[in-house]
Amino acid sequence: MKEIKITDISGVKVGQVEDIQAATGCSVVIVEKGATAGVDVRGGGPATRETDLLNPINMVQQIHAVMLSGGSAFGLDAASGAMQYLEEHDVGFDMSVARVPIVCGASLFDLSVGNPQVRPDKHMGYLACKDSENNEIKEGNYGAGCGASVGKILGFDHAMKGGIGTYGLQVGAIQVAGLVAVNACGNVVDHESHKMLAGIYDKKTQQVISTKDVLLKQMDQIRKLPDGNTTIGCIVTNVKLNKAQCTKLAGICHDGYARSIQPVHTMSDGDTIFVLSTNEVEGMVDAVGVLASEVTSMCIKRAILKAKSAYGLKAFSDLKNR
C-alpha cells in the first residue's frame, strides 16, 4: 500500500481558487471522459446541485465534474463556471444540438467568516477549472477550505480554523483518493490516536474542549446548534463501479466522517460526499470501501493539520502542547 495524489488517478484533474480577503473559494474535481458517480447526503442542512440524477434509478450514467464551494447556497453558482469550461473543451453528453456537461456540487457555509457579499460565482468556478491545468493541489486555507471553520457549538468566538485536505491510497492496481473541505459544527479528532485536533477553543488553556462534555453539561441550555457549517467531499477510485455501488461507497465514506468529526451529521451541518469511478480496473466493492473510509478520514485530518490561523481563528498549529 502506498500514498498517492488524487491526480495520480488517470483522467482526474483538480483545480482551486479562493478570495483570501473575502474568505471564500471553490475546488473542482474534473473527469472529462466521464465518471460513474454516487452521492450520500447525511447532514440536516445541505446545499447541493444535481444530486437527484445520481439516484441509481435515474437515466444519467456519468458525470464530468464535482464542484465543492463556499458561499452557502449562493456558492452553487460556481458549478456554472465548470459548465462553461467543459463546454468550451467539448466535454458533455451529445444532445445533437449541444454538448451538455454534468456538474454536481455541494456548498458549505462560510459567510460569517469574511465578506458575506462575496461568494463563489460562475467566474470563480471557471477559474478553478482553469487552475486544474496546473496539476497542483494546495491544502488548508485554499479553495473551498479558505473560509472553513470548526468547533462552533459554543459560537464563533470559540471556533477554530478548518480547511481542505487531500489524500490517496493505492493497493496493487486499485487507487482511491479524495478531497474534503472541513467546516464542521463539531470538533475534529485524529481517527487513529483519537486526539482532538481542532474544535471548541478554550482561550485560557489554549486547548480544545470536548464537544461531548459541553453538550452533556449544557444540554438543558443548548436548544439549537449554531448555523453555518457543513463538511463536503469527493472520493475518486479507478475501480469499475455502477451507480448503485458508487452510492453505497458514498455511504461508507461517511464512516470516515463519523470517525473524525464529533458530533457529525447534525441538523446544522449539510454533510455530503460524492464518489466517482473512472472504471479502469476490477475490484471488490467492500475492499474499496475500507480504503475509501480511511482516505476520507485522512483528508479531514490533513485539512486541519494544514490549516493556518486566519480571520481571527486559531489553527491546530497554535494549540499549546499539541
Phi and psi restraints in degrees (value plus and minus 20) as a CYANA .aco file:
   2 LYS   PHI    -157.4  -117.4
   2 LYS   PSI     136.5   176.5
   3 GLU   PHI     -98.8   -58.8
   3 GLU   PSI     123.1   163.1
   4 ILE   PHI    -156.6  -116.6
   4 ILE   PSI     147.8   187.8
   5 LYS   PHI    -113.3   -73.3
   5 LYS   PSI     135.0   175.0
   6 ILE   PHI     -81.7   -41.7
   6 ILE   PSI     -50.9   -10.9
   7 THR   PHI     -99.3   -59.3
   7 THR   PSI     -22.5    17.5
   8 ASP   PHI     -94.5   -54.5
   8 ASP   PSI     -37.9     2.1
   9 ILE   PHI     -96.7   -56.7
   9 ILE   PSI     104.3   144.3
  10 SER   PHI     -75.0   -35.0
  10 SER   PSI     109.1   149.1
  11 GLY   PHI      68.2   108.2
  11 GLY   PSI     -21.0    19.0
  12 VAL   PHI    -120.0   -80.0
  12 VAL   PSI     110.1   150.1
  13 LYS   PHI    -145.0  -105.0
  13 LYS   PSI     129.4   169.4
  14 VAL   PHI    -152.0  -112.0
  14 VAL   PSI     113.1   153.1
  15 GLY   PHI    -153.1  -113.1
  15 GLY   PSI     131.1   171.1
  16 GLN   PHI    -163.8  -123.8
  16 GLN   PSI     131.0   171.0
  17 VAL   PHI    -170.8  -130.8
  17 VAL   PSI     129.1   169.1
  18 GLU   PHI    -164.7  -124.7
  18 GLU   PSI     134.8   174.8
  19 ASP   PHI    -128.5   -88.5
  19 ASP   PSI      78.9   118.9
  20 ILE   PHI     -83.2   -43.2
  20 ILE   PSI     -59.3   -19.3
  21 GLN   PHI     -85.8   -45.8
  21 GLN   PSI     -60.2   -20.2
  22 ALA   PHI    -103.9   -63.9
  22 ALA   PSI     -31.8     8.2
  23 ALA   PHI      42.2    82.2
  23 ALA   PSI      34.2    74.2
  24 THR   PHI    -175.6  -135.6
  24 THR   PSI     146.4   186.4
  25 GLY   PHI    -199.9  -159.9
  25 GLY   PSI    -195.8  -155.8
  26 CYS   PHI    -167.7  -127.7
  26 CYS   PSI     136.3   176.3
  27 SER   PHI    -154.1  -114.1
  27 SER   PSI     118.5   158.5
  28 VAL   PHI    -148.0  -108.0
  28 VAL   PSI     118.8   158.8
  29 VAL   PHI    -129.9   -89.9
  29 VAL   PSI     101.0   141.0
  30 ILE   PHI    -136.3   -96.3
  30 ILE   PSI     113.9   153.9
  31 VAL   PHI    -150.4  -110.4
  31 VAL   PSI      72.4   112.4
  32 GLU   PHI     -83.0   -43.0
  32 GLU   PSI     -52.2   -12.2
  33 LYS   PHI     -96.9   -56.9
  33 LYS   PSI     -29.2    10.8
  34 GLY   PHI      79.5   119.5
  34 GLY   PSI     125.8   165.8
  35 ALA   PHI    -160.9  -120.9
  35 ALA   PSI     120.3   160.3
  36 THR   PHI     -87.9   -47.9
  36 THR   PSI     123.7   163.7
  37 ALA   PHI    -164.9  -124.9
  37 ALA   PSI     136.8   176.8
  38 GLY   PHI    -165.7  -125.7
  38 GLY   PSI     146.5   186.5
  39 VAL   PHI    -167.1  -127.1
  39 VAL   PSI     131.6   171.6
  40 ASP   PHI    -158.2  -118.2
  40 ASP   PSI      97.7   137.7
  41 VAL   PHI    -126.1   -86.1
  41 VAL   PSI      95.0   135.0
  42 ARG   PHI    -132.2   -92.2
  42 ARG   PSI     -41.2    -1.2
  43 GLY   PHI     -93.9   -53.9
  43 GLY   PSI     138.1   178.1
  44 GLY   PHI    -102.7   -62.7
  44 GLY   PSI     -30.0    10.0
  45 GLY   PHI    -154.9  -114.9
  45 GLY   PSI      42.8    82.8
  46 PRO   PHI     -98.4   -58.4
  46 PRO   PSI     133.3   173.3
  47 ALA   PHI    -145.9  -105.9
  47 ALA   PSI      85.4   125.4
  48 THR   PHI    -154.5  -114.5
  48 THR   PSI     143.1   183.1
  49 ARG   PHI    -156.6  -116.6
  49 ARG   PSI     113.7   153.7
  50 GLU   PHI      35.7    75.7
  50 GLU   PSI      21.7    61.7
  51 THR   PHI    -109.7   -69.7
  51 THR   PSI     -49.6    -9.6
  52 ASP   PHI     -81.3   -41.3
  52 ASP   PSI     -55.4   -15.4
  53 LEU   PHI     -88.7   -48.7
  53 LEU   PSI     -34.7     5.3
  54 LEU   PHI    -101.9   -61.9
  54 LEU   PSI     -29.7    10.3
  55 ASN   PHI     -75.9   -35.9
  55 ASN   PSI     109.0   149.0
  56 PRO   PHI     -75.9   -35.9
  56 PRO   PSI     -41.6    -1.6
  57 ILE   PHI    -103.0   -63.0
  57 ILE   PSI     -28.4    11.6
  58 ASN   PHI    -112.9   -72.9
  58 ASN   PSI     144.6   184.6
  59 MET   PHI     -88.7   -48.7
  59 MET   PSI     -68.9   -28.9
  60 VAL   PHI     -80.8   -40.8
  60 VAL   PSI     106.8   146.8
  61 GLN   PHI    -121.4   -81.4
  61 GLN   PSI     -39.4     0.6
  62 GLN   PHI    -161.9  -121.9
  62 GLN   PSI     131.4   171.4
  63 ILE   PHI    -142.0  -102.0
  63 ILE   PSI     152.7   192.7
  64 HIS   PHI    -139.9   -99.9
  64 HIS   PSI     -34.2     5.8
  65 ALA   PHI    -185.5  -145.5
  65 ALA   PSI     136.3   176.3
  66 VAL   PHI    -146.3  -106.3
  66 VAL   PSI     105.7   145.7
  67 MET   PHI    -125.4   -85.4
  67 MET   PSI     102.4   142.4
  68 LEU   PHI    -126.8   -86.8
  68 LEU   PSI     107.6   147.6
  69 SER   PHI    -164.1  -124.1
  69 SER   PSI     140.6   180.6
  70 GLY   PHI    -105.3   -65.3
  70 GLY   PSI    -187.2  -147.2
  71 GLY   PHI      68.9   108.9
  71 GLY   PSI     -13.9    26.1
  72 SER   PHI      35.3    75.3
  72 SER   PSI    -168.0  -128.0
  73 ALA   PHI     -81.3   -41.3
  73 ALA   PSI     -48.2    -8.2
  74 PHE   PHI     -79.0   -39.0
  74 PHE   PSI     -57.1   -17.1
  75 GLY   PHI     -87.5   -47.5
  75 GLY   PSI     -34.8     5.2
  76 LEU   PHI     -82.0   -42.0
  76 LEU   PSI     -39.6     0.4
  77 ASP   PHI     -83.2   -43.2
  77 ASP   PSI     -41.4    -1.4
  78 ALA   PHI     -79.7   -39.7
  78 ALA   PSI     -48.5    -8.5
  79 ALA   PHI     -83.6   -43.6
  79 ALA   PSI     -46.2    -6.2
  80 SER   PHI     -84.5   -44.5
  80 SER   PSI     -53.0   -13.0
  81 GLY   PHI     -86.7   -46.7
  81 GLY   PSI     -56.0   -16.0
  82 ALA   PHI     -87.5   -47.5
  82 ALA   PSI     -57.3   -17.3
  83 MET   PHI     -78.8   -38.8
  83 MET   PSI     -65.9   -25.9
  84 GLN   PHI     -82.9   -42.9
  84 GLN   PSI     -67.0   -27.0
  85 TYR   PHI     -80.3   -40.3
  85 TYR   PSI     -67.2   -27.2
  86 LEU   PHI     -87.1   -47.1
  86 LEU   PSI     -57.8   -17.8
  87 GLU   PHI     -82.7   -42.7
  87 GLU   PSI     -61.1   -21.1
  88 GLU   PHI     -82.0   -42.0
  88 GLU   PSI     -47.6    -7.6
  89 HIS   PHI    -117.5   -77.5
  89 HIS   PSI      -4.1    35.9
  90 ASP   PHI      39.6    79.6
  90 ASP   PSI      18.1    58.1
  91 VAL   PHI    -127.7   -87.7
  91 VAL   PSI     112.5   152.5
  92 GLY   PHI     124.6   164.6
  92 GLY   PSI     156.4   196.4
  93 PHE   PHI     -97.3   -57.3
  93 PHE   PSI     113.5   153.5
  94 ASP   PHI     -97.8   -57.8
  94 ASP   PSI      87.6   127.6
  95 MET   PHI    -123.6   -83.6
  95 MET   PSI       4.5    44.5
  96 SER   PHI      50.2    90.2
  96 SER   PSI     -63.9   -23.9
  97 VAL   PHI    -114.6   -74.6
  97 VAL   PSI     -35.9     4.1
  98 ALA   PHI    -189.1  -149.1
  98 ALA   PSI     137.3   177.3
  99 ARG   PHI    -112.8   -72.8
  99 ARG   PSI     110.8   150.8
 100 VAL   PHI    -135.1   -95.1
 100 VAL   PSI      85.8   125.8
 101 PRO   PHI     -91.2   -51.2
 101 PRO   PSI     126.9   166.9
 102 ILE   PHI    -127.2   -87.2
 102 ILE   PSI      94.3   134.3
 103 VAL   PHI    -141.6  -101.6
 103 VAL   PSI      92.8   132.8
 104 CYS   PHI    -111.3   -71.3
 104 CYS   PSI     143.3   183.3
 105 GLY   PHI    -185.6  -145.6
 105 GLY   PSI     145.5   185.5
 106 ALA   PHI    -170.1  -130.1
 106 ALA   PSI     129.7   169.7
 107 SER   PHI    -145.9  -105.9
 107 SER   PSI     131.4   171.4
 108 LEU   PHI    -131.6   -91.6
 108 LEU   PSI     142.7   182.7
 109 PHE   PHI    -115.3   -75.3
 109 PHE   PSI      93.8   133.8
 110 ASP   PHI    -148.9  -108.9
 110 ASP   PSI      -6.5    33.5
 111 LEU   PHI     -85.5   -45.5
 111 LEU   PSI     -43.0    -3.0
 112 SER   PHI    -105.5   -65.5
 112 SER   PSI     -23.1    16.9
 113 VAL   PHI    -111.2   -71.2
 113 VAL   PSI     -68.6   -28.6
 114 GLY   PHI    -136.9   -96.9
 114 GLY   PSI    -146.1  -106.1
 115 ASN   PHI    -114.1   -74.1
 115 ASN   PSI      90.2   130.2
 116 PRO   PHI     -88.2   -48.2
 116 PRO   PSI     -31.4     8.6
 117 GLN   PHI    -107.0   -67.0
 117 GLN   PSI     -28.7    11.3
 118 VAL   PHI    -131.2   -91.2
 118 VAL   PSI     100.0   140.0
 119 ARG   PHI    -155.6  -115.6
 119 ARG   PSI     138.9   178.9
 120 PRO   PHI     -76.9   -36.9
 120 PRO   PSI     112.2   152.2
 121 ASP   PHI    -151.1  -111.1
 121 ASP   PSI    -190.2  -150.2
 122 LYS   PHI     -77.3   -37.3
 122 LYS   PSI     -62.8   -22.8
 123 HIS   PHI     -84.2   -44.2
 123 HIS   PSI     -64.2   -24.2
 124 MET   PHI     -84.9   -44.9
 124 MET   PSI     -58.8   -18.8
 125 GLY   PHI     -83.0   -43.0
 125 GLY   PSI     -58.7   -18.7
 126 TYR   PHI     -84.5   -44.5
 126 TYR   PSI     -63.2   -23.2
 127 LEU   PHI     -84.1   -44.1
 127 LEU   PSI     -55.4   -15.4
 128 ALA   PHI     -82.5   -42.5
 128 ALA   PSI     -60.1   -20.1
 129 CYS   PHI     -85.2   -45.2
 129 CYS   PSI     -59.9   -19.9
 130 LYS   PHI     -82.3   -42.3
 130 LYS   PSI     -58.1   -18.1
 131 ASP   PHI     -84.3   -44.3
 131 ASP   PSI     -45.6    -5.6
 132 SER   PHI     -82.8   -42.8
 132 SER   PSI     -38.1     1.9
 133 GLU   PHI     -93.8   -53.8
 133 GLU   PSI     -34.0     6.0
 134 ASN   PHI    -106.3   -66.3
 134 ASN   PSI     -35.3     4.7
 135 ASN   PHI      36.9    76.9
 135 ASN   PSI      21.1    61.1
 136 GLU   PHI    -152.8  -112.8
 136 GLU   PSI     110.9   150.9
 137 ILE   PHI    -139.4   -99.4
 137 ILE   PSI      98.7   138.7
 138 LYS   PHI    -117.2   -77.2
 138 LYS   PSI     128.3   168.3
 139 GLU   PHI    -137.3   -97.3
 139 GLU   PSI     142.8   182.8
 140 GLY   PHI      73.5   113.5
 140 GLY   PSI    -139.2   -99.2
 141 ASN   PHI    -105.9   -65.9
 141 ASN   PSI      29.9    69.9
 142 TYR   PHI    -150.7  -110.7
 142 TYR   PSI     140.7   180.7
 143 GLY   PHI      31.9    71.9
 143 GLY   PSI    -155.1  -115.1
 144 ALA   PHI     -85.1   -45.1
 144 ALA   PSI     -34.0     6.0
 145 GLY   PHI    -110.4   -70.4
 145 GLY   PSI     -19.9    20.1
 146 CYS   PHI     -76.2   -36.2
 146 CYS   PSI     -69.6   -29.6
 147 GLY   PHI    -125.3   -85.3
 147 GLY   PSI      -2.7    37.3
 148 ALA   PHI     -92.1   -52.1
 148 ALA   PSI     126.3   166.3
 149 SER   PHI    -162.7  -122.7
 149 SER   PSI     142.1   182.1
 150 VAL   PHI    -159.2  -119.2
 150 VAL   PSI     142.5   182.5
 151 GLY   PHI      53.4    93.4
 151 GLY   PSI      32.4    72.4
 152 LYS   PHI    -124.2   -84.2
 152 LYS   PSI      -3.6    36.4
 153 ILE   PHI     -82.5   -42.5
 153 ILE   PSI     -53.7   -13.7
 154 LEU   PHI    -118.3   -78.3
 154 LEU   PSI      -5.8    34.2
 155 GLY   PHI      81.5   121.5
 155 GLY   PSI     147.8   187.8
 156 PHE   PHI     -85.4   -45.4
 156 PHE   PSI     -45.5    -5.5
 157 ASP   PHI     -83.7   -43.7
 157 ASP   PSI     -41.2    -1.2
 158 HIS   PHI    -129.5   -89.5
 158 HIS   PSI     -10.8    29.2
 159 ALA   PHI     -99.3   -59.3
 159 ALA   PSI     145.4   185.4
 160 MET   PHI    -148.1  -108.1
 160 MET   PSI     151.1   191.1
 161 LYS   PHI     -96.9   -56.9
 161 LYS   PSI     109.6   149.6
 162 GLY   PHI    -116.8   -76.8
 162 GLY   PSI    -182.0  -142.0
 163 GLY   PHI     154.8   194.8
 163 GLY   PSI    -183.0  -143.0
 164 ILE   PHI    -141.4  -101.4
 164 ILE   PSI     121.1   161.1
 165 GLY   PHI    -157.0  -117.0
 165 GLY   PSI     134.6   174.6
 166 THR   PHI    -156.1  -116.1
 166 THR   PSI     129.4   169.4
 167 TYR   PHI    -183.3  -143.3
 167 TYR   PSI     134.3   174.3
 168 GLY   PHI    -174.3  -134.3
 168 GLY   PSI     135.5   175.5
 169 LEU   PHI    -153.6  -113.6
 169 LEU   PSI     127.3   167.3
 170 GLN   PHI    -150.7  -110.7
 170 GLN   PSI     110.4   150.4
 171 VAL   PHI    -144.8  -104.8
 171 VAL   PSI      91.9   131.9
 172 GLY   PHI      42.6    82.6
 172 GLY   PSI    -145.5  -105.5
 173 ALA   PHI    -111.8   -71.8
 173 ALA   PSI     -27.7    12.3
 174 ILE   PHI    -102.9   -62.9
 174 ILE   PSI     108.4   148.4
 175 GLN   PHI    -142.1  -102.1
 175 GLN   PSI     117.5   157.5
 176 VAL   PHI    -160.6  -120.6
 176 VAL   PSI     106.6   146.6
 177 ALA   PHI    -168.0  -128.0
 177 ALA   PSI     142.3   182.3
 178 GLY   PHI    -172.7  -132.7
 178 GLY   PSI     154.2   194.2
 179 LEU   PHI    -162.8  -122.8
 179 LEU   PSI     102.4   142.4
 180 VAL   PHI    -153.5  -113.5
 180 VAL   PSI     111.6   151.6
 181 ALA   PHI    -122.3   -82.3
 181 ALA   PSI     101.5   141.5
 182 VAL   PHI    -124.9   -84.9
 182 VAL   PSI      93.1   133.1
 183 ASN   PHI    -158.9  -118.9
 183 ASN   PSI      27.6    67.6
 184 ALA   PHI     -97.2   -57.2
 184 ALA   PSI     128.5   168.5
 185 CYS   PHI     -87.5   -47.5
 185 CYS   PSI     -56.4   -16.4
 186 GLY   PHI    -106.9   -66.9
 186 GLY   PSI    -191.8  -151.8
 187 ASN   PHI    -104.0   -64.0
 187 ASN   PSI     139.3   179.3
 188 VAL   PHI    -132.1   -92.1
 188 VAL   PSI     109.8   149.8
 189 VAL   PHI    -138.5   -98.5
 189 VAL   PSI     134.8   174.8
 190 ASP   PHI     -92.6   -52.6
 190 ASP   PSI      97.0   137.0
 191 HIS   PHI     -87.4   -47.4
 191 HIS   PSI     -34.9     5.1
 192 GLU   PHI    -113.3   -73.3
 192 GLU   PSI     -68.5   -28.5
 193 SER   PHI    -115.5   -75.5
 193 SER   PSI     -34.1     5.9
 194 HIS   PHI      47.9    87.9
 194 HIS   PSI      -6.3    33.7
 195 LYS   PHI     -97.4   -57.4
 195 LYS   PSI     119.5   159.5
 196 MET   PHI     -92.1   -52.1
 196 MET   PSI     108.8   148.8
 197 LEU   PHI    -119.6   -79.6
 197 LEU   PSI     -58.5   -18.5
 198 ALA   PHI    -181.7  -141.7
 198 ALA   PSI     135.2   175.2
 199 GLY   PHI     138.5   178.5
 199 GLY   PSI    -155.5  -115.5
 200 ILE   PHI     -86.3   -46.3
 200 ILE   PSI      95.5   135.5
 201 TYR   PHI    -118.1   -78.1
 201 TYR   PSI     104.8   144.8
 202 ASP   PHI    -113.1   -73.1
 202 ASP   PSI      90.2   130.2
 203 LYS   PHI     -86.8   -46.8
 203 LYS   PSI     -46.6    -6.6
 204 LYS   PHI     -92.9   -52.9
 204 LYS   PSI     -67.8   -27.8
 205 THR   PHI    -111.7   -71.7
 205 THR   PSI     -32.5     7.5
 206 GLN   PHI      37.1    77.1
 206 GLN   PSI      18.2    58.2
 207 GLN   PHI    -146.9  -106.9
 207 GLN   PSI     148.0   188.0
 208 VAL   PHI    -112.2   -72.2
 208 VAL   PSI     112.5   152.5
 209 ILE   PHI    -111.0   -71.0
 209 ILE   PSI     120.9   160.9
 210 SER   PHI     -84.8   -44.8
 210 SER   PSI     107.7   147.7
 211 THR   PHI     -85.5   -45.5
 211 THR   PSI     -55.4   -15.4
 212 LYS   PHI     -81.2   -41.2
 212 LYS   PSI     -65.7   -25.7
 213 ASP   PHI     -82.4   -42.4
 213 ASP   PSI     -63.2   -23.2
 214 VAL   PHI     -83.2   -43.2
 214 VAL   PSI     -67.4   -27.4
 215 LEU   PHI     -85.8   -45.8
 215 LEU   PSI     -59.3   -19.3
 216 LEU   PHI     -89.9   -49.9
 216 LEU   PSI     -59.3   -19.3
 217 LYS   PHI     -94.6   -54.6
 217 LYS   PSI     -50.5   -10.5
 218 GLN   PHI    -136.2   -96.2
 218 GLN   PSI       1.5    41.5
 219 MET   PHI     -78.4   -38.4
 219 MET   PSI     -55.3   -15.3
 220 ASP   PHI     -99.0   -59.0
 220 ASP   PSI     -29.8    10.2
 221 GLN   PHI    -124.6   -84.6
 221 GLN   PSI     -52.6   -12.6
 222 ILE   PHI    -104.5   -64.5
 222 ILE   PSI      92.9   132.9
 223 ARG   PHI    -116.3   -76.3
 223 ARG   PSI     -44.4    -4.4
 224 LYS   PHI    -176.5  -136.5
 224 LYS   PSI     117.7   157.7
 225 LEU   PHI     -96.1   -56.1
 225 LEU   PSI     130.1   170.1
 226 PRO   PHI     -80.5   -40.5
 226 PRO   PSI     120.9   160.9
 227 ASP   PHI     -95.5   -55.5
 227 ASP   PSI     146.3   186.3
 228 GLY   PHI      77.1   117.1
 228 GLY   PSI      37.3    77.3
 229 ASN   PHI    -154.9  -114.9
 229 ASN   PSI    -162.6  -122.6
 230 THR   PHI      82.3   122.3
 230 THR   PSI     108.2   148.2
 231 THR   PHI    -131.1   -91.1
 231 THR   PSI     109.3   149.3
 232 ILE   PHI    -150.5  -110.5
 232 ILE   PSI     125.9   165.9
 233 GLY   PHI    -177.6  -137.6
 233 GLY   PSI     148.6   188.6
 234 CYS   PHI    -158.9  -118.9
 234 CYS   PSI     102.0   142.0
 235 ILE   PHI    -129.5   -89.5
 235 ILE   PSI     113.8   153.8
 236 VAL   PHI    -142.8  -102.8
 236 VAL   PSI     118.9   158.9
 237 THR   PHI    -154.6  -114.6
 237 THR   PSI     135.0   175.0
 238 ASN   PHI    -113.1   -73.1
 238 ASN   PSI     -18.6    21.4
 239 VAL   PHI     -94.3   -54.3
 239 VAL   PSI     120.2   160.2
 240 LYS   PHI     -88.9   -48.9
 240 LYS   PSI     101.1   141.1
 241 LEU   PHI    -160.1  -120.1
 241 LEU   PSI     130.2   170.2
 242 ASN   PHI    -115.2   -75.2
 242 ASN   PSI     159.2   199.2
 243 LYS   PHI     -83.0   -43.0
 243 LYS   PSI     -59.9   -19.9
 244 ALA   PHI     -83.5   -43.5
 244 ALA   PSI     -60.1   -20.1
 245 GLN   PHI     -88.7   -48.7
 245 GLN   PSI     -58.3   -18.3
 246 CYS   PHI     -82.5   -42.5
 246 CYS   PSI     -60.6   -20.6
 247 THR   PHI     -84.4   -44.4
 247 THR   PSI     -62.3   -22.3
 248 LYS   PHI     -81.4   -41.4
 248 LYS   PSI     -63.3   -23.3
 249 LEU   PHI     -84.2   -44.2
 249 LEU   PSI     -56.6   -16.6
 250 ALA   PHI     -80.4   -40.4
 250 ALA   PSI     -59.1   -19.1
 251 GLY   PHI     -84.8   -44.8
 251 GLY   PSI     -60.2   -20.2
 252 ILE   PHI     -84.8   -44.8
 252 ILE   PSI     -55.7   -15.7
 253 CYS   PHI     -81.9   -41.9
 253 CYS   PSI     -47.9    -7.9
 254 HIS   PHI     -85.2   -45.2
 254 HIS   PSI     -39.4     0.6
 255 ASP   PHI     -80.7   -40.7
 255 ASP   PSI     -56.7   -16.7
 256 GLY   PHI     -84.5   -44.5
 256 GLY   PSI     -59.1   -19.1
 257 TYR   PHI     -81.3   -41.3
 257 TYR   PSI     -67.7   -27.7
 258 ALA   PHI     -85.0   -45.0
 258 ALA   PSI     -51.6   -11.6
 259 ARG   PHI     -94.7   -54.7
 259 ARG   PSI     -39.8     0.2
 260 SER   PHI    -133.4   -93.4
 260 SER   PSI     -38.3     1.7
 261 ILE   PHI    -144.0  -104.0
 261 ILE   PSI     109.4   149.4
 262 GLN   PHI    -152.6  -112.6
 262 GLN   PSI      96.5   136.5
 263 PRO   PHI     -98.8   -58.8
 263 PRO   PSI     142.6   182.6
 264 VAL   PHI    -141.5  -101.5
 264 VAL   PSI     140.9   180.9
 265 HIS   PHI      38.7    78.7
 265 HIS   PSI      16.8    56.8
 266 THR   PHI     -96.0   -56.0
 266 THR   PSI     150.7   190.7
 267 MET   PHI     -87.5   -47.5
 267 MET   PSI     -37.2     2.8
 268 SER   PHI    -117.9   -77.9
 268 SER   PSI     -16.9    23.1
 269 ASP   PHI    -133.2   -93.2
 269 ASP   PSI     131.8   171.8
 270 GLY   PHI    -134.5   -94.5
 270 GLY   PSI      18.2    58.2
 271 ASP   PHI     -69.0   -29.0
 271 ASP   PSI     103.0   143.0
 272 THR   PHI    -161.2  -121.2
 272 THR   PSI     120.6   160.6
 273 ILE   PHI    -154.6  -114.6
 273 ILE   PSI     110.9   150.9
 274 PHE   PHI    -121.4   -81.4
 274 PHE   PSI     125.7   165.7
 275 VAL   PHI    -144.6  -104.6
 275 VAL   PSI     110.3   150.3
 276 LEU   PHI    -138.1   -98.1
 276 LEU   PSI     122.6   162.6
 277 SER   PHI    -141.8  -101.8
 277 SER   PSI     108.0   148.0
 278 THR   PHI    -109.0   -69.0
 278 THR   PSI     -23.4    16.6
 279 ASN   PHI      37.4    77.4
 279 ASN   PSI      36.5    76.5
 280 GLU   PHI    -127.7   -87.7
 280 GLU   PSI     -58.9   -18.9
 281 VAL   PHI    -152.4  -112.4
 281 VAL   PSI     141.6   181.6
 282 GLU   PHI    -102.7   -62.7
 282 GLU   PSI     128.0   168.0
 283 GLY   PHI    -191.7  -151.7
 283 GLY   PSI     138.0   178.0
 284 MET   PHI    -104.3   -64.3
 284 MET   PSI     110.6   150.6
 285 VAL   PHI     -77.0   -37.0
 285 VAL   PSI     -64.2   -24.2
 286 ASP   PHI     -83.7   -43.7
 286 ASP   PSI     -57.3   -17.3
 287 ALA   PHI     -87.1   -47.1
 287 ALA   PSI     -60.9   -20.9
 288 VAL   PHI     -82.7   -42.7
 288 VAL   PSI     -56.4   -16.4
 289 GLY   PHI     -82.1   -42.1
 289 GLY   PSI     -58.6   -18.6
 290 VAL   PHI     -81.3   -41.3
 290 VAL   PSI     -66.5   -26.5
 291 LEU   PHI     -85.0   -45.0
 291 LEU   PSI     -62.6   -22.6
 292 ALA   PHI     -84.6   -44.6
 292 ALA   PSI     -61.0   -21.0
 293 SER   PHI     -88.5   -48.5
 293 SER   PSI     -56.0   -16.0
 294 GLU   PHI     -87.1   -47.1
 294 GLU   PSI     -63.7   -23.7
 295 VAL   PHI     -80.4   -40.4
 295 VAL   PSI     -61.4   -21.4
 296 THR   PHI     -80.3   -40.3
 296 THR   PSI     -67.8   -27.8
 297 SER   PHI     -82.1   -42.1
 297 SER   PSI     -59.9   -19.9
 298 MET   PHI     -88.2   -48.2
 298 MET   PSI     -56.0   -16.0
 299 CYS   PHI     -80.8   -40.8
 299 CYS   PSI     -62.9   -22.9
 300 ILE   PHI     -83.9   -43.9
 300 ILE   PSI     -65.6   -25.6
 301 LYS   PHI     -79.5   -39.5
 301 LYS   PSI     -66.4   -26.4
 302 ARG   PHI     -87.2   -47.2
 302 ARG   PSI     -53.6   -13.6
 303 ALA   PHI     -78.9   -38.9
 303 ALA   PSI     -59.8   -19.8
 304 ILE   PHI     -97.3   -57.3
 304 ILE   PSI     -62.7   -22.7
 305 LEU   PHI     -86.1   -46.1
 305 LEU   PSI     -51.2   -11.2
 306 LYS   PHI    -108.9   -68.9
 306 LYS   PSI     -32.2     7.8
 307 ALA   PHI     -88.7   -48.7
 307 ALA   PSI     127.2   167.2
 308 LYS   PHI    -137.8   -97.8
 308 LYS   PSI     129.7   169.7
 309 SER   PHI     -80.1   -40.1
 309 SER   PSI     117.1   157.1
 310 ALA   PHI    -186.7  -146.7
 310 ALA   PSI     135.1   175.1
 311 TYR   PHI      37.2    77.2
 311 TYR   PSI      12.0    52.0
 312 GLY   PHI      60.2   100.2
 312 GLY   PSI     -14.2    25.8
 313 LEU   PHI    -122.6   -82.6
 313 LEU   PSI     108.6   148.6
 314 LYS   PHI     -93.4   -53.4
 314 LYS   PSI     133.3   173.3
 315 ALA   PHI    -136.1   -96.1
 315 ALA   PSI     153.2   193.2
 316 PHE   PHI     -72.8   -32.8
 316 PHE   PSI     -59.5   -19.5
 317 SER   PHI     -85.2   -45.2
 317 SER   PSI     -34.9     5.1
 318 ASP   PHI    -111.0   -71.0
 318 ASP   PSI     -29.6    10.4
 319 LEU   PHI     -87.3   -47.3
 319 LEU   PSI     121.9   161.9
 320 LYS   PHI     -99.4   -59.4
 320 LYS   PSI     117.4   157.4
 321 ASN   PHI      35.2    75.2
 321 ASN   PSI      19.9    59.9
